[in-house]
């Protein structure tokens, strides 16, 4: 939500994104949103890729 105008949430609760799957993200209430802010990586790879998370964790461990 880094390009979102936060003033639009003045009178409402800001959705808390808790998970992603494919090109979609889900908030704490289970509402589904198209991740139009995810950029190139979400467009090409999608959310919820455990294989990518495992490789990223391994690389982070090596860098720590």
C-alpha positions in Angstrom: 0.0 0.0 0.0 3.0 2.3 -0.4 1.4 4.3 -3.2 -2.1 4.5 -1.7 -3.5 7.8 -0.5 -3.8 7.2 3.2 -6.3 10.0 3.6 -8.9 7.7 2.0 -8.7 5.6 5.2 -9.4 8.5 7.6 -13.0 7.4 8.3 -12.5 3.6 7.8 -10.3 0.8 9.1 -7.1 0.2 7.1 -7.2 -3.4 5.8 -4.5 -5.6 7.4 -3.1 -7.9 4.7 -2.5 -11.3 6.2 -1.8 -13.6 3.3 -1.4 -13.8 -0.5 -2.2 -16.4 -3.1 -1.4 -15.9 -6.8 -2.2 -12.3 -7.8 -4.4 -11.7 -4.8 -4.0 -10.7 -1.2 -6.4 -11.3 1.7 -7.1 -9.1 4.7 -7.8 -10.2 8.3 -11.6 -10.4 7.6 -11.1 -12.7 4.6 -11.7 -10.0 1.9 -9.9 -10.7 -1.4 -8.0 -7.9 -3.2 -6.2 -7.9 -6.5 -2.6 -7.0 -5.8 -2.2 -4.2 -8.3 0.6 -2.7 -6.3 2.8 -5.8 -6.2 4.7 -4.9 -9.3 6.7 -7.1 -11.6 7.3 -10.0 -9.1 3.7 -10.6 -8.3 2.7 -10.3 -11.9 5.3 -13.0 -12.9 5.5 -15.3 -9.9 2.4 -14.7 -7.6 2.0 -14.9 -3.9 2.1 -18.1 -1.8 5.2 -19.7 -3.5 6.7 -21.8 -0.7 9.5 -22.9 -2.9 10.6 -19.2 -3.3 10.2 -18.6 0.4 12.5 -21.5 1.3 15.2 -20.4 -1.1 15.0 -16.8 0.2 15.2 -18.0 3.8 18.3 -20.1 2.9 19.9 -17.1 1.3 19.1 -14.8 4.2 20.6 -17.4 6.6 23.8 -17.4 4.6 24.0 -13.6 4.7 23.4 -13.3 8.4 
